């Protein structure tokens, strides 16, 4: 795993009953996905088509496109998507394909144009709303419908300060599938709204190039059976994680800070004071949400951590991780290092574990898959969701 600085699963208990289930309530071991689900290029292509190209995908942080003309390209499934801010200050998304001969319109990952987007091949030119405005000899072709030859638009919604896009011809309900993930995990959307993530500022961003399948990363994030083994810093701050049950195992439960910890930092020292909207019941607690298929949201009293996964190949996933704070904290030049370092270590530890697991997915020992212990049973719902998505008929 290299670092460049350059599900919510259906839970099994309520917050009032955040204790492991009684022994014997269900079989101790249940099956995982078979190994080829993590290595087969054919399955990865199906996931691109039936998951990443059909569901809402968290593409960019809205503030990264700070002024009109700013753009960013993002790979979603098999497509390159171009996101830009128009003259009215609104975000727009399009397939990053010129409507003339199919050349990629913007070849850089990010950048800024003064007025228009121009194809580097034949100079077809589009405004920031995607409309064809110019092309060599266009005036000699009066029958061309400029609207019809505009860039192909992609539906876009903004939530939590991020732009979410969907490549489906008929996108699923954003409220049900995206906001619904927070409701499913926290019990009510208001619990997340209180963090006012859309008003926070980016304090730190790290990008991780992980040599592992995207599903291994999600599975790892959803469980804490491994926490006592590989996360010594995290379990010092959140001691209940050492018992093996993750916060996502329960509905509405936030893992409590240790009595010795005064903040969510690598050494448990004080952070930056709690966010204004946080209620007393959420103070000194950590919450985690998985928004399928590729987002993790981590909530602590003084900041929010957002992971966005970009599956690149069956055995490669790029993860972009943002640490978000009150604007005045960032603007003050406060030292964020202890705050950032805690979850950076968690990330490095987790991704190292995923990379150690990936080679075994092609072993004959894992041909039929592995098993989930009781504290991991909620991962089974994620596996079922994946297989249900892949079994859907082509729309």
For each residue, the residues with C-beta under 8 A, 3 or more apart:
1: 208 209 210 211 348 351 352 354 355
2: 208 209
3: 206 207 208 209 344 348
4: 206 207 208 209
5: 206 207
6: 207
7: 181 218 222 248 290 292 378 381 382 385
8: 11 181 182 184 185 248 289 290 291
9: 222 248 290 378 379 381 382
10: 184 378 381
11: 8 184 185 248 249 250 251 378
12: 21 249 250 377 378
13: 17 18 19 21 249 250 251 253
14: 17 18 250 251 252
15: 18 187 250 251 252 253 254
16:
17: 13 14 250
18: 13 14 15 250 253
19: 13
20: 243 245 374 375
21: 12 13 25 26 374
22: 25
23:
24:
25: 21 22
26: 21 30 374 377
27: 30
28: 373 374
29: 371 372 373
30: 26 27 371 372 377 380
31: 368 369 370 371 372
32: 369 370 371 372 379 383
33: 37 38 215 369 383 386 387
34: 37 366 367 368 369
35: 38 39 360 361 362 363 366 367 368 369
36: 39 40 43 361 362 367
37: 33 34 40 43 215 361 386
38: 33 35 213 215 216 314 315 358 361
39: 35 36 213 314 315 361 362
40: 36 37 43 44 314
41: 44 45 314
42: 45 46
43: 36 37 40 46 47 314 390
44: 40 41 47 48 311 313 314
45: 41 42 48 49 78
46: 42 43 49 50 390
47: 43 44 50 51 52 311 386 389 390
48: 44 45 51 52 53 77 78 311
49: 45 46 52 53 54 77 78 394
50: 46 47 53 54 389 390 392
51: 47 48 54 55 77 293 386 389 390
52: 47 48 49 55 57 76 77 167 293 294 311
53: 48 49 50 76 77 78 79 167 168
54: 49 50 51 166 167 168 172 389 395
55: 51 52 166 168 172 177 292 293
56: 157 164 165 166 171 172 174 177 178
57: 52 76 164 165 166 167 293 294
58: 162 163 164 291 294 295 306 308
59: 72 74 76 81 83 93 162 163 164 165 308
60: 64 65 72 74 83 162 163
61: 64 161 162 163 202 322
62: 65 91 158 161 162 163 198
63: 66 161 201 202
64: 60 61 70 72 110
65: 60 62 70 71 72 83 84 85 91 163
66: 63 70 85
67: 70 85 112
68: 85 86 87 88 89 128
69: 84 85 112 113 114 115 128
70: 64 65 66 67 84 85 110 111 112
71: 65 82 83 84 85 106 110 111 112 113 117
72: 59 60 64 65 82 83 84 109 110
73: 80 81 82 83 96 106 108 109 110
74: 59 60 80 81 83 165 310
75: 79 80 81 310 312
76: 52 53 57 59 79 81 165 167
77: 48 49 51 52 53 167
78: 45 48 49 53
79: 53 75 76 95 96 167
80: 73 74 75 95 96 97 104
81: 59 73 74 75 76 93 94 95 96 154 165 167
82: 71 72 73 93 94 95 96 105 106 117 151
83: 59 60 65 71 72 73 74 91 92 93 156 163 165
84: 65 69 70 71 72 91 92 93 94 117 128
85: 65 66 67 68 69 70 71 89 90 91 92 128
86: 68 89 90 91 92 127 128 129
87: 68 128
88: 68
89: 68 85 86
90: 85 86
91: 62 65 83 84 85 86 156 158 163
92: 83 84 85 86 128 129 130 153 156
93: 59 81 82 83 84 153 154 155 156 163 165
94: 81 82 84 130 151 152 153 154
95: 79 80 81 82 151 152 154
96: 73 79 80 81 82 104 105 106
97: 80 102 103 104 105 151 152
98: 101 102 103 104 105 119 121 122 124
99: 124 132 149 150 151 152
100: 103 119 121 122 124 135 149
101: 98 121 122
102: 97 98
103: 97 98 100 119 120 121 122
104: 80 96 97 98 107
105: 82 96 97 98 117 119 126 151
106: 71 73 82 96 111 117
107: 104 120
108: 73 111
109: 72 73
110: 64 70 71 72 73
111: 70 71 106 108
112: 67 69 70 71
113: 69 71 116 117 118 128
114: 69
115: 69 127 128
116: 113 125 126 127 128 133 134
117: 71 82 84 105 106 113 125 126 127 128 151
118: 113 123 124 125 126
119: 98 100 103 105 122 123 124 125
120: 103 107 123
121: 98 100 101 103
122: 98 100 101 103 119 135 136
123: 118 119 120 134 135 136
124: 98 99 100 118 119 132 134 135
125: 116 117 118 119 132 133 134 135
126: 105 116 117 118 130 131 132 133 150 151
127: 86 115 116 117 130 131 133
128: 68 69 84 85 86 87 92 113 115 116 117
129: 86 92
130: 92 94 126 127 150 151 152 153
131: 126 127 146 147 150 151
132: 99 124 125 126 135 144 146 147 149 150
133: 116 125 126 127 146
134: 116 123 124 125 138
135: 100 122 123 124 125 132 138
136: 122 123
137: 140 141
138: 134 135 141 144
139: 142
140: 137
141: 137 138 144
142: 139
143:
144: 132 138 141 148 149
145: 148 149
146: 131 132 133 149 150
147: 131 132 150
148: 144 145
149: 99 100 132 144 145 146
150: 99 126 130 131 132 146 147 153
151: 82 94 95 97 99 105 117 126 130 131
152: 94 95 97 99 130
153: 92 93 94 130 150
154: 81 93 94 95 165 166 167
155: 93 165 166 171
156: 83 91 92 93 163 164 165
157: 56 163 164 165 174 178
158: 62 91 161 162 163 164 198
159: 162 164 174 178 179 198
160: 192 197 198 297 306
161: 61 62 63 158 197 198 199 200 324
162: 58 59 60 61 62 158 159 306 308
163: 58 59 60 61 62 65 83 91 93 156 157 158
164: 56 57 58 59 156 157 158 159 174 178
165: 56 57 59 74 76 81 83 93 154 155 156 157
166: 54 55 56 57 154 155 171 172
167: 52 53 54 57 76 77 79 81 154
168: 53 54 55 171 172 395
169: 395
170: 395
171: 56 155 166 168 174
172: 54 55 56 166 168 176 177
173: 176 177 180
174: 56 157 159 164 171 177 178 179
175: 178 179 180
176: 172 173 179 180
177: 55 56 172 173 174 180 181 292
178: 56 157 159 164 174 175 181 291
179: 159 174 175 176 182 183 189
180: 173 175 176 177 183 184
181: 7 8 177 178 184 185 289 290 291 292
182: 8 179 185 186 189 191 192 289 291 297
183: 179 180 186 187 188 189
184: 8 10 11 180 181 251
185: 8 11 181 182 248 251 252 287 288 289 290
186: 182 183 189 191 192 251 252 287 289
187: 15 183 191 251 252
188: 183 191
189: 179 182 183 186 192 193
190: 193 194
191: 182 186 187 188 194 252 282 287
192: 160 182 186 189 195 197 289 297 299
193: 189 190 196 277
194: 190 191 275 277 278 279 282
195: 192 200 275 277 278 299 304
196: 193 199 200 275 276 277
197: 160 161 192 200 297 304 306 324
198: 62 158 159 160 161
199: 161 196 327
200: 161 195 196 197 275 303 304 324 325 326 327
201: 63 324 325 326 327 329 330 331
202: 61 63 205 322 323 324 330
203: 303 323 324 325 329 330 336 339 340
204: 322 323 336 340
205: 202 320 321 322 323
206: 3 4 5 320 321 340 344 347
207: 3 4 5 6 318 319 320 321
208: 1 2 3 4 318 319 320 321 347 348 351
209: 1 2 3 4 316 318
210: 1 217 316 317 318 319 351 354 355
211: 1 315 316 355 358
212: 216 217 315 316 317 351 354 355 357 358
213: 38 39 216 217 311 314 315 317 354 358 361
214: 217 218 293 294 309 311 317
215: 33 37 38 218 219 382 386
216: 38 212 213 219 220 354 357 358 361
217: 210 212 213 214 220 221 309 317 319 350 351 354
218: 7 214 215 221 222 290 292 309 382
219: 215 216 222 223 379 382
220: 216 217 223 226 350 353 354
221: 217 218 248 288 290 296 307 350
222: 7 9 218 219 246 248 290 376 378 379 382
223: 219 220 226 246 248 249 375 376 378 379
224: 227 241 244 245 246 247 249 375
225: 244 373 375 376
226: 220 223 229 230 231 353
227: 224 230 231 234 235 241 242 244 246
228: 231 235 241 242 243 244
229: 226
230: 226 227 349 350 353
231: 226 227 228 234 235 241 345 346 349
232: 235 236
233: 236 237 266 342 345 346
234: 227 231 237 238 241 342 345 346
235: 227 228 231 232 238 239 241 242
236: 232 233 239 258 261 268
237: 233 234 257 258 261 264 265 268 342
238: 234 235 241 255 256 257 258 286
239: 235 236 242 258
240: 243 245 255 256
241: 224 227 228 231 234 235 238 244 245 246 255
242: 227 228 235 239
243: 20 228 240
244: 224 225 227 228 241 375
245: 20 224 240 241 249 250 375
246: 222 223 224 227 241 249 288 375
247: 224 250 253 254 255 286 287 288
248: 7 8 9 11 185 221 222 223 288 289 290 378
249: 11 12 13 223 224 245 246 253 375 378
250: 11 12 13 14 15 17 18 245 247 253
251: 11 13 14 15 184 185 186 187
252: 14 15 185 186 187 191
253: 13 15 18 247 249 250
254: 15 247 282 285 286 287 299
255: 238 240 241 247 285 286 287
256: 238 240 284 285
257: 237 238 261 264 284 285 286
258: 236 237 238 239 261 268
259:
260: 268
261: 236 237 257 258 264 265 268 284
262: 268 269 270 271
263: 268 269 270 271 272 302 339
264: 237 257 261 271 286 300 301 302 303 339 342
265: 237 261 268 269 270 271 338 339 341 342
266: 233 338 339 341 342 345
267: 338
268: 236 237 258 260 261 262 263 265
269: 262 263 265 338
270: 262 263 265
271: 262 263 264 265 300 301 302 303 339
272: 263 302 303 325 326 329 334 339
273: 302
274: 278 283 301 302
275: 194 195 196 200 278 301 302 303 326
276: 196
277: 193 194 195 196
278: 194 195 274 275 282 283 301
279: 194 282 283
280: 283
281: 285
282: 191 194 254 278 279 285 287 299 301
283: 274 278 279 280 301
284: 256 257 261 301
285: 254 255 256 257 281 282 300 301
286: 238 247 254 255 257 264 298 299 300
287: 185 186 191 247 254 255 282 298 299
288: 185 221 246 247 248 296 297 298 299
289: 8 181 182 185 186 192 248 296 297 298 299
290: 7 8 9 181 185 218 221 222 248 295 296 382
291: 8 58 178 181 182 294 295 296 297
292: 7 55 177 181 218 382 385
293: 51 52 55 57 214 309
294: 52 57 58 214 291 308 309 310 311
295: 58 290 291 306 307 308 309
296: 221 288 289 290 291 305 306 307
297: 160 182 192 197 288 289 291 304 305 306 307
298: 286 287 288 289 304 305 306 307 343
299: 192 195 254 282 286 287 288 289 304
300: 264 271 285 286 303 304 305
301: 264 271 274 275 278 282 283 284 285
302: 263 264 271 272 273 274 275 325 326 329 339
303: 200 203 264 271 272 275 300 323 324 325 339
304: 195 197 200 297 298 299 300 323 324
305: 296 297 298 300 321 322 323 324 343
306: 58 160 162 197 295 296 297 298 321 322 324
307: 221 295 296 297 298 319 320 321 347
308: 58 59 162 294 295 319 320 321 322
309: 214 217 218 293 294 295 317 318 319
310: 74 75 294 317 318 319 320
311: 44 47 48 52 213 214 294 316 317
312: 75 316 317 318
313: 44 316
314: 38 39 40 41 43 44 213
315: 38 39 211 212 213 358
316: 209 210 211 212 311 312 313
317: 210 212 213 214 217 309 310 311 312
318: 207 208 209 210 309 310 312
319: 207 208 210 217 307 308 309 310 347 351
320: 205 206 207 208 307 308 310
321: 205 206 207 208 305 306 307 308 343 344 347
322: 61 202 204 205 305 306 308
323: 202 203 204 205 303 304 305 336 339 340 343
324: 161 197 200 201 202 203 303 304 305 306
325: 200 201 203 272 302 303 329 330 336 339
326: 200 201 272 275 302 329 330
327: 199 200 201 330 331
328: 331 332
329: 201 203 272 302 325 326 332 334 336
330: 201 202 203 325 326 327 334 336
331: 201 327 328
332: 328 329
333:
334: 272 329 330
335: 338
336: 203 204 323 325 329 330 339 340
337: 340 341
338: 265 266 267 269 335 341 342
339: 203 263 264 265 266 271 272 302 303 323 325 336 342
340: 203 204 206 323 336 337 343 344
341: 265 266 337 338 344 345
342: 233 234 237 264 265 266 338 339 345 346
343: 298 305 321 323 340 346 347
344: 3 206 321 340 341 347 348
345: 231 233 234 266 341 342 348 349
346: 231 233 234 342 343 349 350
347: 206 208 307 319 321 343 344 350 351
348: 1 3 208 344 345 351 352
349: 230 231 345 346 352 353
350: 217 220 221 230 346 347 353 354
351: 1 208 210 212 217 319 347 348 354 355
352: 1 348 349 355 356
353: 220 226 230 349 350 356 357
354: 1 210 212 213 216 217 220 350 351 357 358
355: 1 210 211 212 351 352 358
356: 352 353 359 360
357: 212 216 353 354 360 361
358: 38 211 212 213 216 315 354 355 361
359: 356 362 363
360: 35 356 357 363 365 366
361: 35 36 37 38 39 213 216 357 358 366
362: 35 36 39 359 366
363: 35 359 360 366 367
364: 367
365: 360
366: 34 35 360 361 362 363 369 370
367: 34 35 36 363 364
368: 31 34 35
369: 31 32 33 34 35 366
370: 31 32 366
371: 29 30 31 32
372: 29 30 31 32 376 377 379 380
373: 28 29 225 376 377
374: 20 21 26 28 377
375: 20 223 224 225 244 245 246 249
376: 222 223 225 372 373 379 380
377: 12 26 30 372 373 374 380
378: 7 9 10 11 12 222 223 248 249 381 382
379: 9 32 219 222 223 372 376 382 383
380: 30 372 376 377 383 384
381: 7 9 10 378 384 385
382: 7 9 215 218 219 222 290 292 378 379 385 386
383: 32 33 379 380 386 387
384: 380 381 387 388
385: 7 292 381 382 388 389
386: 33 37 47 51 215 382 383 389 390
387: 33 383 384 390 391
388: 384 385 391 392
389: 47 50 51 54 385 386 392
390: 43 46 47 50 51 386 387
391: 387 388
392: 50 388 389 395
393:
394: 49
395: 54 168 169 170 392
